[in-house]
């Protein structure tokens, strides 16, 4: 997929103002490139990205270059689910930091490229709410259980169950440098491979998670 750098700008497609741009490089297949290099904010800013993930074909590649401290949980989940359901091959390239929601987006991709001297941080969610006592109690209980389920699903195989539980119950943060990220991704790949083999057995419960490559 060699390309004359001088002509590259002619084939860039830009998104609307105040939305995250999606760059498209056309060859025998399309390579869509997204630079997620700022805090994750309101969902409306990422319409172009989600639309691209939904419309890309199995012959395309969607590359997400990550250098973000994380941010909005609901936007993160929208991006995470769009990546999981994307027909194209998805590739995360860790350029600097992938913290909080950034780590979730990274783990959703089919392929992960970890650059040297980069890092990743995983932690539980934080949020605020308001209302009368009963509504606040119901909302908090629901949100806690919902996010707890999400954390187990996202970090399965990358963190141990004990680490996830410590993260939830004791607000622990886990920081990983590039070498440990690569090692944990390899362990996760092997874990998911074994889980996939279990799916093939008649008595196994079906799973929908895609295979991850490092």
N, C-alpha and C positions, 0 to 999 in steps of 0.2 A: 504494500500500500504506500509506495513512494510517491512523493508529490513535490512539485516545484514550490518552494516556500514563497517566492515572489508573487505567485498567482493565487495563493491561499485565500487572501482577503476577499477576492472576487466571488468566492463561493460560500461566504458566511451569511447565514440567515439570522436576523436579529428579531427578538421578541418586542412586545410593546413596551412603552415607557412604564417604569415602576414595576416591571415584572422581570424575573430572572431570564437572561438570554439563553437560547439554545442555538449552538453552532452546528451546521450540517456540512460535512465533507463528503462529496459525491465521488465514488469510484464504481466498481462493479456492484458494490453494495453501499448503503448509507452508513456513515459513522456520525452519530449525534453526540455532541460534546457539551456537557454542562459544568460550569465552574461554581461549585458550592463553597465559596470562600469568604463567607460572612455569617453572622448569626442568622439562624432560621427564624423567620418572622411569620406574618399572617399568611394563611393558606392562599389568598387571592394572588399573591406574588408568584406562585409556583404553578399557575394554570398552564403556561407554556410547557413546563417540564412534564407535568402529569399527562398533558395531551400528547406530547411526543412519546412518552412511555407506552401509552395506550395504542397509538397509531403505528409505531414501529413494527416491522415484520420480522419473521424468524431469520431473514437474511441480513438484517441490520445489526449494528452494534450501538449501544448507548453507553457512553463513557462519562462517569461522574467523578470529577476531580475534587477531592475533599480537603478542605482546610478550614474547619468551622468549630466554634466552641459549643455548637448545639443551639437549642432555643425552644420554640413553640412545640409542645408535645403533639397537638392535633395535626399540625403541618407535617411533622415528622412521620406520624402514622399514615397520613395520606401518601407521602412519598414512598414509605416503606412498602405499603400494600401495592402501589402502582409498579414498583420495581419487581416485587414477587410475581405479579401477574403479567409482566411485560413479555411478549413473545420473542423479542430480540435478545441477543446475548448482552448482559449487563456487566460492566466492568467498573469497579471502584479503584481509583488511584489516590492513595493517601499521600498528599503533598506536604502536609505540615501536622495539623492536629485533627483528630476526629473524636470530639468529646460529646458525651451525653447523647443527644439525638443524632449527632454525626456518626457515632459508633453503630447506632441502629441501622442507619442507611447503608453504611459500609457492609454490615453483615447480611443485608438483603440481597446484595449483588452476587451474580454467578461466579465472578472472578474478582480477586482482590490483588492489587499491586501495591506493595509497601515500599516506599522510598526510604533511603537511609536517614537516620536522625529524626524520624517522625514519631508521633506518640498518639495514644488513644486513652480515653478515660470513660469508665462506665460507672454510673450511679443511679440511684432511684429517683423518681420524679418528685418535684415540689410544686405546689399549687396553692391558690387561695380560693375562698368561697364566701358567700354571705347569704343571709336569710334568717328565718326564725329557727329556734332550736331543733324542732323536729325535722324541718327541711334540710338543715345543715347536717344533722346526724345521718339522715338517709343518703344525702349526696356524698358525704365523706366516705361512708361505708361502701357505697357502690363504686366510687372512684378508686378507693384503695384496692378492692378486689379485682377491678377491671385492669388497673395498671400492674398489679401483681401478676396476673395471668399473662399480660403482654411481656413483662420482663423475663418470665420463664421461657416464653416462646422465642423471643428474640435472641437471648443469650445462651440458649440450650446448646451444650457441646463446647461453647467457647469459655464459659464460666462453669464451675461445678455447681450442683444444687446447693451445696453448703455456702459457696461464695454468693450466690444469688440471694439466699435467705439472709445472710449477714448484711448484704447490701440493702435489703428491704427493711429488716427489723432494727438494724443498728446504723443506718445511714452511712455505710462505708462507701468510699470511693476506691476504685481500682485503676491504677495508672500503669500503662504498659508501653515500653519502648519498642522500637521496630523489630528487634530480634525476638522478643517475647510474643509480639503480635503474630509474627510468622509462625512461631512454634504452636501457638494456640489455634491458629487457623488450620494448621496441618492436623492437629488433634481433633478439631471440629469436623474436618472433612472425613476423617476415619470414623468418627462417631456417627455422622450422618450416613456414611456408606453402610455401616452395620445396621442402622435403623431402616435403611432402604431395603436391605436383604430381608429384614423381618417382615416388611410389608408384603413381600412376595409369597409368604407362607399363608395358607388359607385361613388360619386362625388369627392372623395379625390384623390390627386395626389400621385402616388406610391412613396415609399421611399425604400432605400436599406440598411439603417443603421441597424446593428444588435443590439439586446437588450443588455444592459449592466447590470451586476450584481456587487454589492459592496461586 
